[in-house]
Amino acid sequence: MQGDLVDGVERIAVLRANAIGDYLLAVPALEALKRAYPGARLTLLGTAWHAEFLTGRPGPVDDVVELPPISGISTAERGHTAPEEVCERLRERGFDLAVQIHGGGRFSNPFIRRLGARVTAGLRAPGAEELDRWVPYPDFHHETLRFLQVAALVGGVADGLEPRLAVTGEDHDELARAFGEPPPGLVAVHPGANDPRRRWPVERFAEVADRLDRPVVVTGTGEERNLVEGVVAAMSRPATPVAGTLGLGGLAALYERCDLVIANDTGPRHLAAAVGTPTVAVYWVVNLINAGPISQTRHRPLISWTTTCPVCGASGVDLRAERCPHDLSWVIDVSVGSVMEQVRDLLTVEGRSGHD
């Protein structure tokens, strides 16, 4: 249901203080808020990487406040409460509207209410504190759509459901310094994911890359260097490893120059899509529901229907159950052939077909 616009809004605070993929899923809602209040200043309450990456970048965010460690808000670690001096500095900004699109609200809704905004809006799981305007927080619901529901509470209207991200001249310069000029027809492979259970085996990424008659770059963070090198070592053709040598801006510029990105469900997959590059990605079914591509015209998810741990049988769909300790892949039922089918089809649709 569309909510009424809030009168006299000049300053908006939005809480979304997590990783790159999480931020990108929220971009359509941020754009909807900016469209509803074009004269207002939109401040993202985020973390250090948000400030570094978004400052000066065209988009709906006008400025970023870097939050200190706060449990359930800017860190997963327990024991960090929001210092009163932080809340006081935020109150001094005189926010007219404070929006919570960070989670179910157990920790974040009390924090949002401490900011002193005239109107608060956001998500609310059972038992969480109410805001002035709120929508429920069910477990299985696409994140982008739930954030757009929050924006709608205060008059925000979507103009597209997939995130968009501007690549800047500084991003291109970073890419040129670290990588040089990307070759034509480049395909990127990204074998990492924060949760090991979401990782497709490196040998399968290598097999897919070998079957492309194209230059291949294998990307990852510094912590994912072993995965990157594992794909390169398993390939029979040469590939270029890029592990920890590019920041987010340089990685965005690299993906923008690729014909296709093949990945797990991870932030870089969202980054590639946001800069306009087609993607093929391996998804565990629950993550597909909450964070998969909404449009499949240029983005093709391959779905693993595994719902229990391959080792002990613990449920993966009971989100309130304790996580079992096993980190084996839950997505190995996705075949190389099914991935290659989508790779071929997308490259053909995009007019970028190679030989495989």
Residue frames relative to the residue before (quaternion, step in Angstrom):
aa qw qx qy qz dx dy dz
M 1.0000 0.0000 0.0000 0.0000 0.00 0.00 0.00
Q 0.4185 -0.7195 0.4979 0.2435 3.54 -0.87 0.97
G 0.2708 -0.7699 0.5579 0.1503 3.57 -0.82 0.97
D 0.6028 -0.5627 0.4269 0.3713 3.53 -1.28 0.32
L 0.5435 -0.5759 0.4989 0.3522 3.52 -1.22 0.54
V 0.3993 -0.6823 0.5583 0.2517 3.55 -1.16 0.65
D 0.4332 -0.7267 0.4714 0.2491 3.57 -0.71 1.05
G 0.8729 0.1913 -0.1128 0.4344 3.52 -1.22 0.63
V 0.3332 0.7575 -0.5032 0.2490 3.59 1.07 0.62
E 0.0288 -0.8015 0.5969 -0.0226 3.55 -0.73 1.14
R 0.7886 0.1695 -0.0772 0.5861 3.60 1.18 -0.55
I 0.0781 -0.7945 0.6021 -0.0129 3.55 -0.81 1.12
A 0.1399 -0.7489 0.6412 0.0915 3.56 -1.03 0.85
V 0.0551 -0.7794 0.6239 0.0159 3.56 -0.98 0.91
L 0.2329 -0.7709 0.5800 0.1227 3.57 -0.81 1.04
R 0.2876 0.6901 -0.6224 0.2316 3.55 -0.78 1.20
A 0.1323 0.8592 -0.4686 0.1573 3.56 0.39 1.28
N 0.4903 0.6451 -0.4604 0.3625 3.58 0.60 1.11
A 0.8135 -0.3335 0.2003 0.4322 3.62 -1.10 -0.62
I 0.7574 -0.4225 0.2579 0.4258 3.56 -1.34 0.20
G 0.6655 0.4941 -0.3181 0.4602 3.60 0.89 -0.84
D 0.6297 0.5329 -0.3233 0.4637 3.56 1.05 -0.81
Y 0.6468 0.5110 -0.3211 0.4663 3.58 0.97 -0.82
L 0.6877 0.4972 -0.3054 0.4319 3.58 0.80 -0.97
L 0.6062 0.5484 -0.3563 0.4525 3.59 1.06 -0.65
A 0.6972 0.4719 -0.2621 0.4718 3.59 1.16 -0.58
V 0.4666 0.7192 -0.4373 0.2718 3.62 1.18 -0.32
P 0.6433 0.5081 -0.3663 0.4402 3.69 0.80 -0.73
A 0.6548 0.4939 -0.3201 0.4742 3.61 1.02 -0.72
L 0.6266 0.5226 -0.3362 0.4704 3.59 1.02 -0.74
E 0.6501 0.5048 -0.3099 0.4759 3.57 1.00 -0.81
A 0.6316 0.5306 -0.3323 0.4574 3.59 1.04 -0.75
L 0.6437 0.5058 -0.3183 0.4780 3.60 1.01 -0.77
K 0.6640 0.5028 -0.3056 0.4614 3.57 0.94 -0.87
R 0.6382 0.5185 -0.3205 0.4703 3.58 1.07 -0.71
A 0.6700 0.4980 -0.3019 0.4604 3.58 1.01 -0.78
Y 0.7846 0.1715 -0.0705 0.5916 3.58 1.13 -0.72
P 0.0677 -0.8707 0.4849 0.0464 3.60 0.62 1.13
G 0.7063 0.4541 -0.2789 0.4660 3.59 1.11 -0.49
A 0.5706 0.6160 -0.3717 0.3960 3.58 1.28 -0.13
R 0.4102 -0.6684 0.5608 0.2654 3.55 -1.27 0.48
L 0.1902 -0.7963 0.5690 0.0770 3.58 -0.67 1.14
T 0.1041 -0.7989 0.5923 0.0023 3.54 -0.62 1.23
L 0.2438 -0.7570 0.5901 0.1390 3.55 -0.80 1.03
L 0.2465 -0.7254 0.6246 0.1513 3.55 -0.93 0.96
G 0.1604 0.8256 -0.5049 0.1942 3.54 -0.12 1.35
T 0.5789 -0.5582 0.4588 0.3778 3.54 -1.17 -0.70
A 0.7804 -0.3634 0.2213 0.4582 3.56 -1.30 -0.04
W 0.6750 0.4967 -0.3282 0.4359 3.60 0.86 -0.84
H 0.5900 0.5591 -0.3777 0.4435 3.61 1.08 -0.61
A 0.6649 0.5097 -0.3063 0.4520 3.56 0.90 -0.96
E 0.6799 0.4908 -0.2932 0.4592 3.58 0.91 -0.90
F 0.7438 0.4462 -0.2273 0.4427 3.56 0.85 -1.00
L 0.7762 0.3956 -0.1935 0.4511 3.60 0.91 -0.87
T 0.5423 0.6250 -0.4171 0.3759 3.61 1.12 -0.45
G 0.8288 0.1490 -0.1530 0.5171 3.56 -0.67 1.15
R 0.5757 0.5848 -0.3867 0.4207 3.61 1.23 -0.07
P 0.4810 -0.6574 0.4832 0.3209 3.63 -0.82 0.88
G 0.4253 0.6753 -0.5135 0.3153 3.54 -0.97 0.87
P 0.7255 -0.4688 0.2845 0.4158 3.59 -1.24 -0.01
V 0.6458 0.5255 -0.3272 0.4470 3.63 1.17 -0.44
D 0.2741 -0.7813 0.5434 0.1386 3.56 -0.72 1.10
D 0.7872 -0.1201 0.0663 0.6012 3.57 1.06 -0.67
V 0.3240 -0.7409 0.5657 0.1613 3.54 -1.30 0.44
V 0.1847 -0.7203 0.6557 0.1312 3.53 -1.11 0.81
E 0.2888 -0.7607 0.5619 0.1490 3.56 -0.68 1.16
L 0.2539 -0.7936 0.5386 0.1248 3.57 -0.48 1.21
P 0.4599 -0.6272 0.5345 0.3309 3.60 -1.14 0.53
P 0.6816 -0.4504 0.3390 0.4665 3.64 -1.20 0.07
I 0.0782 0.7673 -0.6277 0.1054 3.57 -0.74 1.17
S 0.4790 -0.7051 0.4383 0.2852 3.58 -0.60 1.12
G 0.8380 0.1708 -0.1530 0.4952 3.53 -0.96 0.98
I 0.7093 0.4077 -0.2507 0.5175 3.59 1.27 -0.02
S 0.8258 0.0290 0.0098 0.5631 3.58 0.55 -1.13
T 0.7667 0.1643 -0.1586 0.6000 3.58 1.27 0.19
A 0.4505 -0.6761 0.5118 0.2792 3.55 -1.18 0.58
E 0.5376 0.6279 -0.4031 0.3927 3.57 1.24 -0.25
R 0.4064 -0.7196 0.5166 0.2238 3.54 -1.03 0.83
G 0.7038 0.4912 -0.3442 0.3806 3.52 -1.29 0.42
H 0.6296 0.5100 -0.3421 0.4759 3.59 1.26 -0.05
T 0.0842 -0.7940 0.6009 0.0370 3.61 -0.47 1.12
A 0.5852 -0.5799 0.4303 0.3691 3.54 -1.24 0.39
P 0.3871 -0.7281 0.5068 0.2516 3.63 -0.53 1.08
E 0.5544 -0.6268 0.4302 0.3387 3.56 -0.98 0.82
E 0.6373 0.5365 -0.3516 0.4271 3.61 1.01 -0.70
V 0.6000 0.5408 -0.3590 0.4675 3.60 1.15 -0.57
C 0.6746 0.4820 -0.2930 0.4763 3.57 0.87 -0.93
E 0.6302 0.5325 -0.3368 0.4538 3.58 1.01 -0.75
R 0.6542 0.4979 -0.3226 0.4692 3.61 0.93 -0.83
L 0.6523 0.4981 -0.3157 0.4762 3.57 1.03 -0.74
R 0.6293 0.5228 -0.3421 0.4622 3.60 0.99 -0.73
E 0.6274 0.5590 -0.3360 0.4254 3.57 1.04 -0.71
R 0.5918 0.5730 -0.3672 0.4321 3.57 1.20 -0.39
G 0.3513 -0.7854 0.4598 0.2197 3.59 1.23 -0.24
F 0.1067 0.8169 -0.5577 0.1014 3.58 0.81 0.93
D 0.3396 -0.7273 0.5638 0.1943 3.53 -1.00 0.89
L 0.7922 0.1202 -0.0205 0.5980 3.56 1.11 -0.77
A 0.0524 -0.7832 0.6195 0.0107 3.58 -0.86 0.98
V 0.1222 -0.8231 0.5545 -0.0122 3.55 -0.65 1.22
Q 0.1739 -0.7837 0.5925 0.0669 3.57 -0.90 1.00
I 0.1303 0.7593 -0.6264 0.1187 3.59 -0.54 1.23
H 0.3906 0.7517 -0.4306 0.3112 3.52 1.08 0.86
G 0.7745 -0.2324 0.1860 0.5581 3.60 1.11 -0.48
G 0.7976 -0.3550 0.2250 0.4326 3.52 -1.30 -0.36
G 0.5736 -0.6688 0.3370 0.3317 3.58 1.22 -0.13
R 0.3837 0.7328 -0.4968 0.2625 3.61 1.19 0.02
F 0.7757 0.2518 -0.1340 0.5630 3.56 0.91 -0.93
S 0.7088 0.5206 -0.2706 0.3916 3.56 0.92 -0.92
N 0.6393 0.5386 -0.3557 0.4181 3.62 0.98 -0.64
P 0.6422 0.4841 -0.3483 0.4816 3.66 0.90 -0.69
F 0.6280 0.5310 -0.3376 0.4579 3.59 1.03 -0.74
I 0.6544 0.5120 -0.3117 0.4609 3.60 0.91 -0.91
R 0.6637 0.5051 -0.3132 0.4543 3.59 0.95 -0.80
R 0.6245 0.5516 -0.3387 0.4371 3.60 1.15 -0.55
L 0.5865 0.6115 -0.3711 0.3799 3.61 1.20 -0.29
G 0.4335 -0.7538 0.4205 0.2591 3.59 1.25 -0.18
A 0.3309 0.7517 -0.5108 0.2541 3.60 1.15 0.41
R 0.5906 -0.5849 0.4180 0.3665 3.57 -1.15 0.58
V 0.7895 0.0794 -0.0207 0.6082 3.60 1.07 -0.78
T 0.1259 -0.7691 0.6224 0.0723 3.56 -1.02 0.85
A 0.0063 -0.7886 0.6145 -0.0211 3.57 -1.13 0.70
G 0.3196 0.7695 -0.5178 0.1940 3.56 -1.06 0.61
L 0.6935 -0.4572 0.3867 0.4006 3.48 -1.38 -0.45
R 0.0460 -0.8023 0.5950 0.0135 3.54 -1.16 0.61
A 0.2143 -0.7459 0.6229 0.0986 3.53 -0.71 1.17
P 0.6616 -0.4883 0.3594 0.4412 3.62 -1.18 0.34
G 0.7984 0.2770 -0.2293 0.4830 3.55 -0.87 0.99
A 0.5859 0.5722 -0.3810 0.4292 3.58 1.21 -0.26
E 0.6136 -0.5615 0.4157 0.3680 3.54 -1.24 0.51
E 0.4605 -0.6794 0.4984 0.2792 3.57 -1.05 0.74
L 0.2519 -0.6955 0.6468 0.1854 3.48 -1.36 0.53
D 0.7099 -0.4381 0.2997 0.4629 3.60 -1.23 0.11
R 0.7726 0.0413 -0.0132 0.6334 3.55 1.05 -0.82
W 0.1104 0.8195 -0.5507 0.1140 3.60 -0.71 0.97
V 0.2100 -0.7223 0.6412 0.1520 3.49 -1.39 0.39
P 0.5879 -0.5924 0.4074 0.3709 3.61 -1.11 0.59
Y 0.3147 -0.7332 0.5799 0.1647 3.52 -1.30 0.51
P 0.0487 -0.8118 0.5818 0.0066 3.63 0.12 1.24
D 0.6295 -0.5723 0.3746 0.3686 3.57 -1.19 0.52
F 0.8125 0.2468 -0.1015 0.5183 3.58 0.70 -1.07
H 0.3999 0.6677 -0.5096 0.3669 3.53 0.01 1.36
H 0.5025 -0.6649 0.4444 0.3285 3.58 -0.83 0.89
E 0.5324 -0.6757 0.4158 0.2950 3.54 -0.83 1.06
T 0.6517 0.5185 -0.3323 0.4429 3.61 0.85 -0.86
L 0.6794 0.4877 -0.2986 0.4598 3.57 0.92 -0.86
R 0.6559 0.4947 -0.3352 0.4612 3.60 0.96 -0.74
F 0.6414 0.5105 -0.3333 0.4658 3.61 1.05 -0.68
L 0.6330 0.5178 -0.3296 0.4718 3.58 1.07 -0.69
Q 0.5923 0.5472 -0.3661 0.4644 3.59 1.13 -0.54
V 0.6327 0.5110 -0.3296 0.4795 3.57 1.05 -0.72
A 0.6448 0.5123 -0.3263 0.4641 3.60 0.90 -0.88
A 0.6473 0.5336 -0.3194 0.4408 3.58 1.02 -0.78
L 0.5545 0.6185 -0.3917 0.3957 3.59 1.14 -0.54
V 0.7766 0.2798 -0.1414 0.5464 3.58 1.12 -0.67
G 0.7262 -0.4867 0.2309 0.4272 3.57 1.15 0.69
G 0.4786 0.6827 -0.4374 0.3368 3.61 1.23 0.10
V 0.1249 -0.7886 0.6011 0.0337 3.56 -0.94 0.94
A 0.4583 -0.7074 0.4733 0.2562 3.58 -0.86 1.00
D 0.0829 -0.7349 0.6690 0.0739 3.52 -1.26 0.61
G 0.7900 -0.0287 -0.0215 0.6120 3.54 0.57 1.22
L 0.3398 -0.7764 0.5100 0.1468 3.53 -1.07 0.83
E 0.6745 0.4574 -0.3027 0.4942 3.60 1.18 -0.32
P 0.5101 -0.6670 0.4404 0.3177 3.61 -0.95 0.77
R 0.1643 -0.7532 0.6290 0.1006 3.53 -1.28 0.54
L 0.0548 -0.7980 0.6002 -0.0011 3.53 -1.04 0.83
A 0.3650 -0.7273 0.5422 0.2094 3.55 -0.90 0.98
V 0.2459 -0.7267 0.6240 0.1483 3.55 -1.07 0.87
T 0.2631 -0.8149 0.5060 0.1037 3.57 -0.68 1.13
G 0.6730 -0.4676 0.3825 0.4267 3.53 -1.33 0.12
E 0.6190 0.5372 -0.3436 0.4585 3.59 1.06 -0.68
D 0.6121 0.5402 -0.3408 0.4662 3.59 1.08 -0.71
H 0.6667 0.4958 -0.2980 0.4699 3.58 0.91 -0.92
D 0.6422 0.5208 -0.3255 0.4588 3.58 1.01 -0.80
E 0.6355 0.5240 -0.3297 0.4613 3.59 0.98 -0.82
L 0.6465 0.5157 -0.3149 0.4658 3.58 0.96 -0.88
A 0.6651 0.5126 -0.3107 0.4454 3.58 0.88 -0.91
R 0.6637 0.5082 -0.3098 0.4531 3.60 0.96 -0.82
A 0.7734 0.3928 -0.1933 0.4584 3.57 0.88 -0.97
F 0.8124 0.2791 -0.0944 0.5031 3.56 1.06 -0.75
G 0.4073 -0.6819 0.5047 0.3381 3.56 1.06 -0.71
E 0.7074 -0.4205 0.3419 0.4537 3.55 -1.24 -0.48
P 0.3839 -0.7299 0.5092 0.2463 3.63 -0.58 1.08
P 0.4605 -0.6829 0.4848 0.2941 3.61 -0.95 0.78
P 0.5761 -0.5770 0.4325 0.3848 3.60 -1.13 0.47
G 0.7970 0.3096 -0.2320 0.4638 3.55 -1.18 0.66
L 0.3497 0.7820 -0.4644 0.2250 3.58 1.28 0.20
V 0.1088 -0.7474 0.6525 0.0622 3.55 -1.15 0.81
A 0.2292 -0.7687 0.5843 0.1232 3.57 -0.96 0.92
V 0.1495 -0.7441 0.6458 0.0827 3.52 -1.18 0.77
H 0.0497 -0.7954 0.6040 0.0064 3.58 -0.85 0.98
P 0.1407 -0.8575 0.4915 0.0572 3.62 -0.12 1.27
G 0.5908 0.6221 -0.3586 0.3680 3.61 1.21 -0.16
A 0.0866 0.7309 -0.6770 0.0021 3.50 -1.47 0.14
N 0.5811 -0.6133 0.3965 0.3592 3.57 -0.99 0.77
D 0.7333 0.3452 -0.2024 0.5497 3.57 1.00 -0.82
P 0.4280 -0.7280 0.4640 0.2675 3.64 -0.50 1.08
R 0.6039 0.5815 -0.3602 0.4091 3.59 1.10 -0.56
R 0.6748 0.4838 -0.2906 0.4755 3.59 1.22 -0.40
R 0.5696 0.6255 -0.3763 0.3778 3.61 1.23 -0.03
W 0.3448 -0.6877 0.6093 0.1922 3.52 -0.94 1.02
P 0.5890 -0.6110 0.3709 0.3769 3.66 -0.90 0.75
V 0.5543 -0.6286 0.4295 0.3364 3.57 -1.01 0.82
E 0.6087 0.5662 -0.3603 0.4232 3.62 1.05 -0.67
R 0.6614 0.4942 -0.3151 0.4680 3.60 1.07 -0.64
F 0.5992 0.5193 -0.3617 0.4902 3.57 1.07 -0.65
A 0.6489 0.5222 -0.3194 0.4520 3.58 0.95 -0.85
E 0.6562 0.5110 -0.3222 0.4521 3.59 0.93 -0.82
V 0.6336 0.5125 -0.3279 0.4779 3.57 0.99 -0.80
A 0.6742 0.5001 -0.3026 0.4514 3.60 0.85 -0.95
D 0.6415 0.5316 -0.3235 0.4487 3.59 1.03 -0.75
R 0.6954 0.4898 -0.2768 0.4471 3.57 1.06 -0.65
L 0.6009 0.5129 -0.3623 0.4946 3.56 1.32 0.13
D 0.2855 -0.7395 0.5822 0.1809 3.58 -0.83 0.94
R 0.4868 0.6439 -0.4115 0.4232 3.52 0.71 1.18
P 0.5456 -0.5514 0.4830 0.4061 3.57 -1.22 0.24
V 0.1505 -0.7999 0.5799 0.0347 3.58 -1.00 0.90
V 0.0935 -0.7471 0.6549 0.0641 3.53 -1.10 0.82
V 0.2021 -0.7713 0.5950 0.1013 3.57 -0.95 0.91
T 0.1340 -0.8408 0.5241 0.0206 3.57 -0.47 1.23
G 0.1856 0.7652 -0.6054 0.1162 3.53 -1.27 0.50
T 0.5683 -0.5573 0.4703 0.3810 3.53 -1.32 0.20
G 0.6898 -0.4477 0.3472 0.4508 3.55 -1.27 0.08
E 0.6556 0.5129 -0.3042 0.4633 3.57 1.06 -0.74
E 0.6981 0.4492 -0.2612 0.4927 3.59 1.23 -0.41
R 0.2826 0.8035 -0.4898 0.1861 3.57 1.27 0.26
N 0.6486 0.5240 -0.3357 0.4383 3.61 0.95 -0.79
L 0.6390 0.5090 -0.3286 0.4739 3.60 1.07 -0.66
V 0.6386 0.5248 -0.3167 0.4653 3.57 0.97 -0.90
E 0.7034 0.4515 -0.2700 0.4779 3.56 0.81 -0.99
G 0.6022 0.5636 -0.3585 0.4373 3.59 1.14 -0.55
V 0.6419 0.5006 -0.3246 0.4817 3.58 1.01 -0.76
V 0.6680 0.5031 -0.3077 0.4539 3.59 0.85 -0.96
A 0.6752 0.5000 -0.3013 0.4510 3.59 0.92 -0.87
A 0.6931 0.4841 -0.2786 0.4557 3.58 1.06 -0.73
M 0.5885 0.5811 -0.3700 0.4231 3.59 1.24 -0.27
S 0.3808 -0.7000 0.5525 0.2445 3.55 -1.21 0.55
R 0.6769 0.4031 -0.2691 0.5540 3.58 1.32 -0.21
P 0.5622 -0.6015 0.4251 0.3760 3.62 -1.12 0.44
A 0.0014 0.7636 -0.6457 0.0012 3.53 -1.22 0.63
T 0.4217 -0.7066 0.5153 0.2397 3.56 -1.19 0.54
P 0.2490 -0.7714 0.5636 0.1591 3.61 -0.66 1.04
V 0.0195 -0.7643 0.6446 -0.0005 3.56 -1.03 0.85
A 0.1643 0.7978 -0.5524 0.1769 3.57 -0.02 1.31
G 0.8667 -0.0055 -0.0288 0.4980 3.55 -0.51 1.20
T 0.5706 0.6135 -0.3828 0.3893 3.60 1.22 0.19
L 0.7275 0.3372 -0.2208 0.5552 3.60 1.26 -0.17
G 0.3862 -0.6641 0.5835 0.2634 3.54 -1.15 0.68
L 0.7391 -0.4027 0.2793 0.4621 3.56 -1.26 -0.01
G 0.6488 0.5236 -0.3287 0.4437 3.59 0.98 -0.77
G 0.6725 0.4811 -0.2940 0.4795 3.57 0.92 -0.88
L 0.6354 0.5182 -0.3301 0.4677 3.57 1.05 -0.72
A 0.6187 0.5304 -0.3407 0.4688 3.58 1.02 -0.73
A 0.6605 0.5005 -0.3067 0.4681 3.58 0.96 -0.86
L 0.6317 0.5230 -0.3309 0.4668 3.59 1.04 -0.76
Y 0.6828 0.4817 -0.2968 0.4623 3.58 0.82 -0.94
E 0.5988 0.5672 -0.3597 0.4362 3.59 1.06 -0.69
R 0.7088 0.4516 -0.2524 0.4796 3.59 1.11 -0.69
C 0.5805 0.5890 -0.3750 0.4190 3.60 1.26 -0.07
D 0.4768 -0.6451 0.5139 0.3040 3.54 -1.23 0.50
L 0.7962 -0.0153 0.0594 0.6019 3.57 1.14 -0.61
V 0.1480 -0.7437 0.6411 0.1184 3.56 -1.24 0.57
I 0.1399 -0.7710 0.6199 0.0422 3.57 -0.87 1.06
A 0.1239 0.8353 -0.5062 0.1752 3.58 -0.49 1.16
N 0.5101 -0.5208 0.5501 0.4073 3.45 -1.45 -0.22
D 0.6177 -0.4591 0.4457 0.4572 3.54 -1.35 -0.19
T 0.3391 0.7277 -0.5124 0.3049 3.55 -0.20 1.29
G 0.7227 -0.4664 0.2985 0.4136 3.56 -1.26 0.37
P 0.6552 0.5132 -0.3362 0.4408 3.64 0.87 -0.78
R 0.5777 0.5520 -0.3883 0.4591 3.62 1.11 -0.49
H 0.6566 0.4889 -0.3010 0.4892 3.57 0.98 -0.85
L 0.6269 0.5426 -0.3351 0.4477 3.58 1.01 -0.78
A 0.6529 0.5106 -0.3143 0.4629 3.59 0.91 -0.90
A 0.6671 0.4974 -0.3089 0.4607 3.57 0.89 -0.90
A 0.6671 0.5308 -0.3053 0.4243 3.58 0.97 -0.85
V 0.7045 0.4084 -0.2728 0.5124 3.61 1.14 -0.47
G 0.6567 -0.5860 0.2810 0.3827 3.57 1.27 0.34
T 0.5348 0.6312 -0.4092 0.3849 3.60 1.22 0.22
P 0.4822 -0.6579 0.4850 0.3152 3.63 -0.90 0.80
T 0.1261 -0.8019 0.5820 0.0481 3.56 -1.12 0.67
V 0.1183 -0.7057 0.6899 0.1102 3.48 -1.38 0.54
A 0.0589 0.8304 -0.5465 0.0912 3.60 -0.65 1.06
V 0.3911 -0.6894 0.5690 0.2193 3.51 -1.25 0.70
Y 0.0566 -0.8226 0.5647 -0.0344 3.57 -0.68 1.17
W 0.3547 -0.6270 0.6409 0.2651 3.49 -1.26 0.60
V 0.6215 -0.6277 0.3097 0.3518 3.56 -0.85 1.02
V 0.6540 0.5107 -0.3372 0.4446 3.63 0.89 -0.81
N 0.6663 0.4891 -0.3067 0.4719 3.59 0.96 -0.80
L 0.5945 0.5536 -0.3675 0.4528 3.58 1.11 -0.59
I 0.6369 0.5292 -0.3297 0.4533 3.58 0.96 -0.85
N 0.7742 0.3947 -0.1954 0.4546 3.57 0.81 -1.00
A 0.8512 0.1376 -0.0078 0.5064 3.60 1.00 -0.72
G 0.4184 0.7250 -0.4658 0.2869 3.60 1.18 0.28
P 0.6410 -0.4933 0.3921 0.4382 3.59 -1.26 0.16
I 0.4239 -0.7140 0.4965 0.2531 3.56 -0.88 0.92
S 0.7431 0.2834 -0.1700 0.5819 3.56 1.09 -0.76
Q 0.2019 -0.7884 0.5697 0.1143 3.58 -0.97 0.83
T 0.3236 0.7444 -0.5160 0.2736 3.57 1.17 0.49
R 0.8136 0.1477 -0.0504 0.5601 3.58 0.91 -0.94
H 0.7244 0.3541 -0.2176 0.5500 3.57 1.28 0.01
R 0.0993 -0.8264 0.5541 -0.0131 3.54 -0.69 1.15
P 0.1348 -0.7891 0.5945 0.0759 3.61 -0.48 1.14
L 0.2157 -0.7203 0.6444 0.1397 3.54 -1.13 0.79
I 0.2523 -0.8376 0.4775 0.0824 3.55 -0.59 1.17
S 0.2085 -0.7150 0.6541 0.1320 3.51 -1.07 0.93
W 0.2504 -0.7922 0.5454 0.1109 3.56 -0.82 1.06
T 0.3221 0.7466 -0.5152 0.2709 3.59 1.20 0.41
T 0.0775 -0.8267 0.5568 0.0235 3.60 -0.78 0.97
T 0.7453 0.2873 -0.2044 0.5658 3.59 1.28 -0.05
C 0.6303 -0.5438 0.3989 0.3844 3.56 -1.20 0.57
P 0.4675 -0.6965 0.4647 0.2835 3.62 -0.81 0.94
V 0.6799 0.4871 -0.2899 0.4652 3.61 1.19 -0.42
C 0.8524 0.1534 -0.0317 0.4989 3.57 0.60 -1.15
G 0.4952 -0.6919 0.4115 0.3266 3.58 1.26 -0.13
A 0.3653 0.7338 -0.4995 0.2803 3.61 1.22 0.21
S 0.5333 -0.6543 0.4390 0.3079 3.56 -1.04 0.81
G 0.2380 -0.7577 0.5899 0.1458 3.52 -1.10 0.75
V 0.6763 0.4944 -0.2909 0.4621 3.59 1.25 -0.19
D 0.5825 0.4904 -0.3898 0.5179 3.57 1.28 0.03
L 0.2183 -0.8456 0.4759 0.1041 3.54 0.05 1.32
R 0.6565 0.4887 -0.3214 0.4763 3.58 1.25 -0.13
A 0.5267 0.6155 -0.4155 0.4136 3.57 1.29 -0.04
E 0.5630 -0.5965 0.4490 0.3544 3.55 -1.17 0.56
R 0.4832 -0.6699 0.4808 0.2941 3.58 -0.96 0.89
C 0.4096 -0.6933 0.5311 0.2635 3.56 -0.93 0.89
P 0.5761 -0.6493 0.3783 0.3215 3.65 -1.12 0.50
H 0.5652 0.6450 -0.3796 0.3472 3.62 1.20 -0.16
D 0.2034 -0.8150 0.5393 0.0602 3.55 -0.89 1.01
L 0.3115 0.7422 -0.5325 0.2621 3.60 1.09 0.54
S 0.6122 -0.5653 0.4054 0.3758 3.55 -1.18 0.54
W 0.2673 -0.7466 0.5918 0.1446 3.53 -1.07 0.87
V 0.6950 0.4912 -0.2662 0.4526 3.62 1.22 -0.07
I 0.3734 0.7614 -0.4709 0.2430 3.61 1.18 0.36
D 0.5547 0.6003 -0.4100 0.4047 3.62 1.21 -0.11
V 0.5512 0.5590 -0.4133 0.4614 3.61 1.26 -0.04
S 0.2997 -0.8021 0.4977 0.1383 3.58 -0.63 1.15
V 0.6203 -0.5183 0.4406 0.3906 3.53 -1.33 0.39
G 0.6461 0.5463 -0.3248 0.4226 3.57 0.95 -0.85
S 0.6701 0.4896 -0.3140 0.4611 3.60 0.95 -0.80
V 0.6298 0.5099 -0.3363 0.4799 3.58 1.06 -0.68
M 0.6633 0.5097 -0.3125 0.4501 3.59 0.88 -0.91
E 0.6030 0.5629 -0.3621 0.4340 3.60 1.02 -0.69
Q 0.7013 0.4465 -0.2688 0.4864 3.58 0.93 -0.88
V 0.5981 0.5524 -0.3569 0.4580 3.59 1.10 -0.66
R 0.6696 0.4929 -0.2997 0.4678 3.59 0.83 -0.97
D 0.6826 0.5054 -0.2989 0.4350 3.55 0.85 -0.99
L 0.6801 0.4895 -0.3023 0.4543 3.58 0.89 -0.88
L 0.6577 0.5004 -0.3204 0.4631 3.58 0.91 -0.83
T 0.6420 0.5087 -0.3196 0.4764 3.58 1.09 -0.66
V 0.6507 0.5166 -0.3103 0.4620 3.57 0.95 -0.92
E 0.7042 0.4585 -0.2560 0.4779 3.55 1.00 -0.86
G 0.4604 -0.6905 0.4439 0.3379 3.59 1.23 -0.09
R 0.5779 0.5893 -0.3550 0.4390 3.55 1.22 0.54
S 0.2641 0.8133 -0.4960 0.1510 3.60 1.15 0.40
G 0.1925 -0.7498 0.6243 0.1049 3.49 -1.11 0.86
H 0.5572 -0.5660 0.4552 0.4023 3.58 -1.11 -0.55
D 0.0570 0.7997 -0.5943 0.0633 3.55 -0.86 0.96
